[in-house]
Amino acid sequence: MGIVKISDSLHEEARVACRAMSRSINAQAEHWMRIGMLAEAHPELTYADIIRRLMSEAREMESAGAAEEAVQ
């Protein structure tokens, strides 16, 4: 884990958003970064497409974790 310096105004926006979304401030910043990275890598995707993709990845990780637990 590293430290990322951001402006005070962006930090305040993240603080407000994290309260609204029930995330930690770090989780909110990471969420925004993941969305931004996907948006830059795939400019053809809409915000809804990006969220669907993140949800699909989360489901796959959840399934893989459940399968791994079943093996143990």
N, CA, C and O atoms as CSV, one atom per row, in Angstrom:
chain,resi,resn,atom,element,x,y,z
A,1,MET,N,N,0.852,-1.169,0.000
A,1,MET,CA,C,0.000,0.000,0.000
A,1,MET,C,C,0.891,1.223,0.000
A,1,MET,O,O,1.934,1.249,0.653
A,2,GLY,N,N,0.478,2.219,-0.727
A,2,GLY,CA,C,1.245,3.452,-0.803
A,2,GLY,C,C,0.392,4.647,-0.429
A,2,GLY,O,O,-0.816,4.539,-0.219
A,3,ILE,N,N,1.044,5.767,-0.354
A,3,ILE,CA,C,0.354,7.015,-0.041
A,3,ILE,C,C,0.219,7.820,-1.320
A,3,ILE,O,O,1.183,7.986,-2.067
A,4,VAL,N,N,-0.978,8.315,-1.566
A,4,VAL,CA,C,-1.246,9.153,-2.730
A,4,VAL,C,C,-1.672,10.519,-2.215
A,4,VAL,O,O,-2.608,10.626,-1.422
A,5,LYS,N,N,-0.992,11.553,-2.662
A,5,LYS,CA,C,-1.350,12.909,-2.249
A,5,LYS,C,C,-2.346,13.478,-3.245
A,5,LYS,O,O,-2.133,13.441,-4.457
A,6,ILE,N,N,-3.436,14.006,-2.705
A,6,ILE,CA,C,-4.463,14.628,-3.536
A,6,ILE,C,C,-4.785,16.004,-2.963
A,6,ILE,O,O,-4.427,16.317,-1.828
A,7,SER,N,N,-5.456,16.807,-3.753
A,7,SER,CA,C,-5.816,18.154,-3.302
A,7,SER,C,C,-6.807,18.076,-2.139
A,7,SER,O,O,-7.518,17.086,-1.967
A,8,ASP,N,N,-6.831,19.136,-1.361
A,8,ASP,CA,C,-7.772,19.204,-0.239
A,8,ASP,C,C,-9.218,19.135,-0.722
A,8,ASP,O,O,-10.063,18.512,-0.078
A,9,SER,N,N,-9.500,19.771,-1.850
A,9,SER,CA,C,-10.882,19.772,-2.346
A,9,SER,C,C,-11.315,18.371,-2.793
A,9,SER,O,O,-12.449,17.964,-2.536
A,10,LEU,N,N,-10.423,17.634,-3.458
A,10,LEU,CA,C,-10.760,16.271,-3.865
A,10,LEU,C,C,-10.899,15.366,-2.638
A,10,LEU,O,O,-11.756,14.482,-2.606
A,11,HIS,N,N,-10.061,15.590,-1.640
A,11,HIS,CA,C,-10.158,14.820,-0.398
A,11,HIS,C,C,-11.517,15.055,0.262
A,11,HIS,O,O,-12.138,14.116,0.758
A,12,GLU,N,N,-11.971,16.293,0.267
A,12,GLU,CA,C,-13.276,16.604,0.862
A,12,GLU,C,C,-14.402,15.958,0.063
A,12,GLU,O,O,-15.361,15.456,0.648
A,13,GLU,N,N,-14.301,15.964,-1.271
A,13,GLU,CA,C,-15.308,15.299,-2.109
A,13,GLU,C,C,-15.348,13.804,-1.806
A,13,GLU,O,O,-16.425,13.214,-1.728
A,14,ALA,N,N,-14.184,13.197,-1.638
A,14,ALA,CA,C,-14.118,11.770,-1.304
A,14,ALA,C,C,-14.727,11.513,0.072
A,14,ALA,O,O,-15.414,10.512,0.273
A,15,ARG,N,N,-14.476,12.410,1.008
A,15,ARG,CA,C,-15.034,12.258,2.359
A,15,ARG,C,C,-16.570,12.288,2.316
A,15,ARG,O,O,-17.226,11.477,2.970
A,16,VAL,N,N,-17.131,13.214,1.555
A,16,VAL,CA,C,-18.590,13.306,1.427
A,16,VAL,C,C,-19.132,12.050,0.742
A,16,VAL,O,O,-20.106,11.456,1.205
A,17,ALA,N,N,-18.500,11.651,-0.355
A,17,ALA,CA,C,-18.957,10.476,-1.102
A,17,ALA,C,C,-18.855,9.205,-0.268
A,17,ALA,O,O,-19.739,8.351,-0.333
A,18,CYS,N,N,-17.791,9.072,0.512
A,18,CYS,CA,C,-17.625,7.843,1.292
A,18,CYS,C,C,-18.722,7.714,2.338
A,18,CYS,O,O,-19.170,6.606,2.635
A,19,ARG,N,N,-19.151,8.822,2.891
A,19,ARG,CA,C,-20.262,8.770,3.858
A,19,ARG,C,C,-21.553,8.348,3.160
A,19,ARG,O,O,-22.302,7.517,3.673
A,20,ALA,N,N,-21.802,8.921,2.002
A,20,ALA,CA,C,-23.025,8.610,1.259
A,20,ALA,C,C,-23.047,7.162,0.776
A,20,ALA,O,O,-24.109,6.545,0.705
A,21,MET,N,N,-21.876,6.624,0.444
A,21,MET,CA,C,-21.794,5.280,-0.126
A,21,MET,C,C,-21.420,4.204,0.895
A,21,MET,O,O,-21.239,3.041,0.533
A,22,SER,N,N,-21.305,4.588,2.162
A,22,SER,CA,C,-20.958,3.642,3.241
A,22,SER,C,C,-19.648,2.907,2.958
A,22,SER,O,O,-19.550,1.690,3.114
A,23,ARG,N,N,-18.646,3.680,2.538
A,23,ARG,CA,C,-17.304,3.145,2.293
A,23,ARG,C,C,-16.324,3.923,3.147
A,23,ARG,O,O,-16.624,5.021,3.614
A,24,SER,N,N,-15.150,3.346,3.347
A,24,SER,CA,C,-14.080,4.125,3.960
A,24,SER,C,C,-13.590,5.126,2.919
A,24,SER,O,O,-13.859,4.968,1.728
A,25,ILE,N,N,-12.887,6.135,3.358
A,25,ILE,CA,C,-12.373,7.120,2.401
A,25,ILE,C,C,-11.383,6.460,1.441
A,25,ILE,O,O,-11.345,6.804,0.260
A,26,ASN,N,N,-10.586,5.517,1.937
A,26,ASN,CA,C,-9.656,4.803,1.056
A,26,ASN,C,C,-10.408,3.948,0.042
A,26,ASN,O,O,-10.033,3.901,-1.129
A,27,ALA,N,N,-11.469,3.269,0.487
A,27,ALA,CA,C,-12.259,2.450,-0.435
A,27,ALA,C,C,-12.933,3.320,-1.491
A,27,ALA,O,O,-13.040,2.917,-2.650
A,28,GLN,N,N,-13.391,4.514,-1.098
A,28,GLN,CA,C,-14.014,5.424,-2.065
A,28,GLN,C,C,-12.998,5.870,-3.110
A,28,GLN,O,O,-13.287,5.869,-4.307
A,29,ALA,N,N,-11.813,6.251,-2.655
A,29,ALA,CA,C,-10.768,6.679,-3.593
A,29,ALA,C,C,-10.390,5.533,-4.533
A,29,ALA,O,O,-10.216,5.746,-5.732
A,30,GLU,N,N,-10.263,4.321,-3.992
A,30,GLU,CA,C,-9.930,3.162,-4.826
A,30,GLU,C,C,-11.038,2.896,-5.840
A,30,GLU,O,O,-10.755,2.571,-6.993
A,31,HIS,N,N,-12.285,3.029,-5.426
A,31,HIS,CA,C,-13.428,2.840,-6.334
A,31,HIS,C,C,-13.352,3.831,-7.497
A,31,HIS,O,O,-13.486,3.450,-8.660
A,32,TRP,N,N,-13.133,5.103,-7.167
A,32,TRP,CA,C,-13.015,6.117,-8.219
A,32,TRP,C,C,-11.836,5.826,-9.142
A,32,TRP,O,O,-11.936,6.019,-10.353
A,33,MET,N,N,-10.737,5.369,-8.587
A,33,MET,CA,C,-9.561,5.066,-9.413
A,33,MET,C,C,-9.839,3.910,-10.360
A,33,MET,O,O,-9.459,3.960,-11.530
A,34,ARG,N,N,-10.497,2.870,-9.864
A,34,ARG,CA,C,-10.822,1.729,-10.727
A,34,ARG,C,C,-11.736,2.159,-11.867
A,34,ARG,O,O,-11.535,1.755,-13.012
A,35,ILE,N,N,-12.740,2.978,-11.560
A,35,ILE,CA,C,-13.647,3.470,-12.601
A,35,ILE,C,C,-12.869,4.310,-13.614
A,35,ILE,O,O,-13.043,4.149,-14.822
A,36,GLY,N,N,-12.024,5.192,-13.129
A,36,GLY,CA,C,-11.227,6.036,-14.020
A,36,GLY,C,C,-10.287,5.239,-14.901
A,36,GLY,O,O,-10.139,5.535,-16.086
A,37,MET,N,N,-9.646,4.222,-14.323
A,37,MET,CA,C,-8.738,3.380,-15.107
A,37,MET,C,C,-9.494,2.656,-16.215
A,37,MET,O,O,-9.030,2.602,-17.354
A,38,LEU,N,N,-10.663,2.098,-15.880
A,38,LEU,CA,C,-11.461,1.417,-16.899
A,38,LEU,C,C,-11.966,2.392,-17.956
A,38,LEU,O,O,-12.001,2.057,-19.140
A,39,ALA,N,N,-12.356,3.591,-17.542
A,39,ALA,CA,C,-12.844,4.595,-18.496
A,39,ALA,C,C,-11.739,5.010,-19.462
A,39,ALA,O,O,-11.995,5.195,-20.652
A,40,GLU,N,N,-10.515,5.158,-18.961
A,40,GLU,CA,C,-9.400,5.524,-19.842
A,40,GLU,C,C,-9.026,4.375,-20.769
A,40,GLU,O,O,-8.726,4.595,-21.943
A,41,ALA,N,N,-9.044,3.159,-20.253
A,41,ALA,CA,C,-8.664,1.996,-21.060
A,41,ALA,C,C,-9.738,1.629,-22.081
A,41,ALA,O,O,-9.435,1.073,-23.137
A,42,HIS,N,N,-10.993,1.944,-21.762
A,42,HIS,CA,C,-12.124,1.574,-22.625
A,42,HIS,C,C,-13.066,2.767,-22.795
A,42,HIS,O,O,-14.154,2.775,-22.220
A,43,PRO,N,N,-12.665,3.771,-23.573
A,43,PRO,CA,C,-13.495,4.978,-23.711
A,43,PRO,C,C,-14.861,4.717,-24.338
A,43,PRO,O,O,-15.753,5.562,-24.262
A,44,GLU,N,N,-15.025,3.560,-24.952
A,44,GLU,CA,C,-16.314,3.237,-25.563
A,44,GLU,C,C,-17.359,2.819,-24.525
A,44,GLU,O,O,-18.549,2.779,-24.835
A,45,LEU,N,N,-16.931,2.508,-23.304
A,45,LEU,CA,C,-17.857,2.063,-22.267
A,45,LEU,C,C,-18.550,3.243,-21.590
A,45,LEU,O,O,-17.941,4.283,-21.342
A,46,THR,N,N,-19.826,3.057,-21.300
A,46,THR,CA,C,-20.552,4.045,-20.505
A,46,THR,C,C,-20.285,3.761,-19.027
A,46,THR,O,O,-19.709,2.731,-18.675
A,47,TYR,N,N,-20.710,4.681,-18.178
A,47,TYR,CA,C,-20.578,4.455,-16.733
A,47,TYR,C,C,-21.312,3.174,-16.331
A,47,TYR,O,O,-20.798,2.383,-15.539
A,48,ALA,N,N,-22.510,2.971,-16.875
A,48,ALA,CA,C,-23.288,1.761,-16.565
A,48,ALA,C,C,-22.541,0.506,-17.007
A,48,ALA,O,O,-22.553,-0.500,-16.297
A,49,ASP,N,N,-21.886,0.554,-18.180
A,49,ASP,CA,C,-21.089,-0.585,-18.653
A,49,ASP,C,C,-19.948,-0.885,-17.686
A,49,ASP,O,O,-19.669,-2.044,-17.379
A,50,ILE,N,N,-19.300,0.163,-17.216
A,50,ILE,CA,C,-18.176,-0.004,-16.293
A,50,ILE,C,C,-18.653,-0.641,-14.995
A,50,ILE,O,O,-18.008,-1.555,-14.481
A,51,ILE,N,N,-19.770,-0.173,-14.463
A,51,ILE,CA,C,-20.304,-0.742,-13.223
A,51,ILE,C,C,-20.688,-2.203,-13.430
A,51,ILE,O,O,-20.421,-3.039,-12.566
A,52,ARG,N,N,-21.314,-2.524,-14.569
A,52,ARG,CA,C,-21.647,-3.923,-14.868
A,52,ARG,C,C,-20.388,-4.777,-14.903
A,52,ARG,O,O,-20.378,-5.896,-14.390
A,53,ARG,N,N,-19.336,-4.255,-15.504
A,53,ARG,CA,C,-18.072,-4.993,-15.587
A,53,ARG,C,C,-17.489,-5.222,-14.189
A,53,ARG,O,O,-17.031,-6.322,-13.884
A,54,LEU,N,N,-17.505,-4.191,-13.343
A,54,LEU,CA,C,-16.998,-4.338,-11.977
A,54,LEU,C,C,-17.840,-5.341,-11.186
A,54,LEU,O,O,-17.297,-6.139,-10.421
A,55,MET,N,N,-19.152,-5.302,-11.365
A,55,MET,CA,C,-20.032,-6.257,-10.680
A,55,MET,C,C,-19.751,-7.683,-11.145
A,55,MET,O,O,-19.726,-8.609,-10.334
A,56,SER,N,N,-19.541,-7.859,-12.434
A,56,SER,CA,C,-19.230,-9.179,-12.976
A,56,SER,C,C,-17.915,-9.708,-12.403
A,56,SER,O,O,-17.821,-10.873,-12.018
A,57,GLU,N,N,-16.900,-8.841,-12.349
A,57,GLU,CA,C,-15.614,-9.238,-11.771
A,57,GLU,C,C,-15.774,-9.621,-10.306
A,57,GLU,O,O,-15.171,-10.590,-9.845
A,58,ALA,N,N,-16.585,-8.864,-9.572
A,58,ALA,CA,C,-16.807,-9.155,-8.154
A,58,ALA,C,C,-17.507,-10.502,-7.986
A,58,ALA,O,O,-17.170,-11.272,-7.087
A,59,ARG,N,N,-18.482,-10.786,-8.852
A,59,ARG,CA,C,-19.175,-12.079,-8.782
A,59,ARG,C,C,-18.214,-13.222,-9.077
A,59,ARG,O,O,-18.254,-14.254,-8.408
A,60,GLU,N,N,-17.348,-13.046,-10.078
A,60,GLU,CA,C,-16.367,-14.077,-10.415
A,60,GLU,C,C,-15.416,-14.326,-9.249
A,60,GLU,O,O,-15.093,-15.474,-8.941
A,61,MET,N,N,-14.971,-13.257,-8.605
A,61,MET,CA,C,-14.073,-13.396,-7.459
A,61,MET,C,C,-14.797,-14.090,-6.307
A,61,MET,O,O,-14.213,-14.919,-5.610
A,62,GLU,N,N,-16.064,-13.749,-6.111
A,62,GLU,CA,C,-16.877,-14.373,-5.059
A,62,GLU,C,C,-17.030,-15.865,-5.332
A,62,GLU,O,O,-16.879,-16.683,-4.425
A,63,SER,N,N,-17.327,-16.220,-6.576
A,63,SER,CA,C,-17.480,-17.627,-6.950
A,63,SER,C,C,-16.171,-18.385,-6.787
A,63,SER,O,O,-16.162,-19.514,-6.297
A,64,ALA,N,N,-15.081,-17.775,-7.191
A,64,ALA,CA,C,-13.771,-18.416,-7.057
A,64,ALA,C,C,-13.432,-18.623,-5.587
A,64,ALA,O,O,-12.880,-19.660,-5.218
A,65,GLY,N,N,-13.755,-17.649,-4.750
A,65,GLY,CA,C,-13.505,-17.772,-3.317
A,65,GLY,C,C,-14.344,-18.868,-2.696
A,65,GLY,O,O,-13.853,-19.620,-1.854
A,66,ALA,N,N,-15.611,-18.973,-3.098
A,66,ALA,CA,C,-16.499,-20.015,-2.576
A,66,ALA,C,C,-16.020,-21.389,-3.019
A,66,ALA,O,O,-16.055,-22.342,-2.241
A,67,ALA,N,N,-15.572,-21.495,-4.270
A,67,ALA,CA,C,-15.067,-22.768,-4.774
A,67,ALA,C,C,-13.791,-23.167,-4.045
A,67,ALA,O,O,-13.587,-24.341,-3.738
A,68,GLU,N,N,-12.943,-22.200,-3.770
A,68,GLU,CA,C,-11.695,-22.464,-3.057
A,68,GLU,C,C,-11.977,-22.927,-1.631
A,68,GLU,O,O,-11.311,-23.834,-1.132
A,69,GLU,N,N,-12.956,-22.316,-0.974
A,69,GLU,CA,C,-13.329,-22.716,0.386
A,69,GLU,C,C,-13.896,-24.129,0.397
A,69,GLU,O,O,-13.651,-24.883,1.338
A,70,ALA,N,N,-14.650,-24.498,-0.636
A,70,ALA,CA,C,-15.239,-25.832,-0.707
A,70,ALA,C,C,-14.166,-26.906,-0.839
A,70,ALA,O,O,-14.333,-28.016,-0.335
A,71,VAL,N,N,-13.072,-26.583,-1.509
A,71,VAL,CA,C,-11.979,-27.535,-1.698
A,71,VAL,C,C,-11.230,-27.759,-0.389
A,71,VAL,O,O,-10.737,-28.858,-0.134
A,72,GLN,N,N,-11.144,-26.730,0.433
A,72,GLN,CA,C,-10.384,-26.831,1.684
A,72,GLN,C,C,-11.126,-27.582,2.692
A,72,GLN,O,O,-10.639,-27.766,3.807
